[in-house]
Amino acid sequence: MSQIKELVDYYFEKKKSGMDFSEIRKELKAKDLNEIEIKSIIMEIDAKILVHSQTSGKMKPKDLRLIGYALMLIGGGLTFAVYFKMLVLGKFLFAAYGPVIIGYILVVMARRQQKKQA
């Protein structure tokens, strides 16, 4: 059983790097595995690929919240500097308020994602 798990892990990495299932099947046949074992290995690799594709591109709510707070802090500092005339932005006052608004939106998004997961 551990041999099958090792094969699944090995070919999962190969599949992530671009190897096709038909090539994987040919290599497994060359290792003298029967058709049932080959099908189960292919199914496990496919399941791992699906799980990996669903989780690989998303940021965690904790990370989103930290980025949001950082942007709010930066925007607050810019707003403070503009208000006390330490920084003159002229027509571009939105540059001071933008990070605050975007940071707040990220914090709200993170809280909603966290509620969905719970």
C-alpha positions as CSV (number, residue, x, y, z in Angstrom):
1,M,0.0,0.0,0.0
2,S,2.9,2.4,0.7
3,Q,4.2,1.7,-2.8
4,I,0.9,3.0,-4.2
5,K,1.0,6.1,-2.0
6,E,4.6,6.8,-3.1
7,L,3.6,6.3,-6.8
8,V,0.6,8.7,-6.3
9,D,2.8,11.3,-4.7
10,Y,5.5,10.9,-7.4
11,Y,3.1,11.1,-10.3
12,F,1.2,14.0,-8.7
13,E,4.3,16.1,-8.8
14,K,4.9,15.0,-12.4
15,K,1.3,15.9,-13.3
16,K,1.8,19.4,-11.7
17,S,4.9,19.9,-13.8
18,G,2.9,19.1,-17.0
19,M,3.0,15.3,-17.6
20,D,-0.2,13.9,-19.3
21,F,-2.3,11.1,-17.8
22,S,-1.6,8.9,-20.9
23,E,2.1,9.2,-20.2
24,I,1.6,8.3,-16.6
25,R,-0.5,5.3,-17.6
26,K,2.2,4.1,-20.0
27,E,4.9,4.4,-17.2
28,L,2.7,2.5,-14.8
29,K,2.1,-0.3,-17.3
30,A,5.9,-0.5,-17.8
31,K,6.2,-1.1,-14.0
32,D,4.0,-4.2,-14.4
33,L,1.0,-3.0,-12.4
34,N,-2.4,-4.5,-13.2
35,E,-5.2,-2.4,-14.7
36,I,-7.1,-2.0,-11.4
37,E,-4.1,-0.6,-9.6
38,I,-3.4,1.8,-12.5
39,K,-7.0,3.0,-12.4
40,S,-6.9,3.6,-8.6
41,I,-3.6,5.5,-8.9
42,I,-4.9,7.7,-11.7
43,M,-8.1,8.4,-9.7
44,E,-6.1,9.4,-6.6
45,I,-3.8,11.6,-8.7
46,D,-6.8,13.3,-10.3
47,A,-8.5,13.8,-6.8
48,K,-5.2,15.4,-5.5
49,I,-5.0,17.6,-8.6
50,L,-8.6,18.8,-8.0
51,V,-8.0,19.6,-4.4
52,H,-4.8,21.4,-5.2
53,S,-6.4,23.5,-7.9
54,Q,-9.2,24.6,-5.6
55,T,-6.9,25.7,-2.8
56,S,-3.8,26.9,-4.5
57,G,-5.0,30.4,-5.7
58,K,-6.9,31.6,-2.7
59,M,-5.6,33.7,0.1
60,K,-6.5,32.9,3.7
61,P,-8.8,35.2,5.5
62,K,-6.0,36.0,8.1
63,D,-3.7,37.1,5.3
64,L,-6.4,39.3,3.7
65,R,-7.2,40.9,7.1
66,L,-3.5,41.7,7.8
67,I,-3.1,43.2,4.3
68,G,-6.3,45.2,4.9
69,Y,-5.1,46.6,8.2
70,A,-1.7,47.5,6.7
71,L,-3.4,49.4,3.9
72,M,-5.7,51.2,6.3
73,L,-2.6,52.2,8.4
74,I,-0.8,53.5,5.4
75,G,-3.8,55.4,4.2
76,G,-4.4,56.8,7.6
77,G,-0.8,58.0,7.7
78,L,-1.2,59.6,4.3
79,T,-4.4,61.2,5.3
80,F,-2.8,62.6,8.5
81,A,0.1,64.0,6.5
82,V,-2.2,65.7,4.0
83,Y,-4.4,67.1,6.7
84,F,-1.5,68.7,8.6
85,K,0.1,69.8,5.3
86,M,3.2,67.6,5.7
87,L,2.4,66.2,2.2
88,V,0.8,68.1,-0.6
89,L,-1.1,65.9,-3.1
90,G,-2.9,68.7,-4.9
91,K,-5.6,67.2,-7.2
92,F,-4.8,63.6,-6.1
93,L,-6.4,63.6,-2.6
94,F,-7.9,60.2,-3.5
95,A,-4.4,58.7,-3.2
96,A,-4.7,59.4,0.6
97,Y,-8.2,58.0,1.0
98,G,-7.8,55.1,-1.5
99,P,-5.7,52.8,0.7
100,V,-8.1,53.3,3.7
101,I,-11.1,52.3,1.6
102,I,-9.4,49.3,-0.1
103,G,-8.0,48.2,3.3
104,Y,-11.5,48.3,4.8
105,I,-13.0,46.3,1.9
106,L,-10.3,43.6,2.4
107,V,-11.0,43.4,6.1
108,V,-14.7,43.0,5.4
109,M,-14.0,40.4,2.7
110,A,-11.8,38.4,5.1
111,R,-14.5,38.4,7.8
112,R,-17.1,37.2,5.3
113,Q,-14.8,34.4,4.1
114,Q,-14.1,33.4,7.7
115,K,-17.9,33.2,8.4
116,K,-18.3,31.0,5.3
117,Q,-15.6,28.6,6.5
118,A,-17.1,28.3,10.0
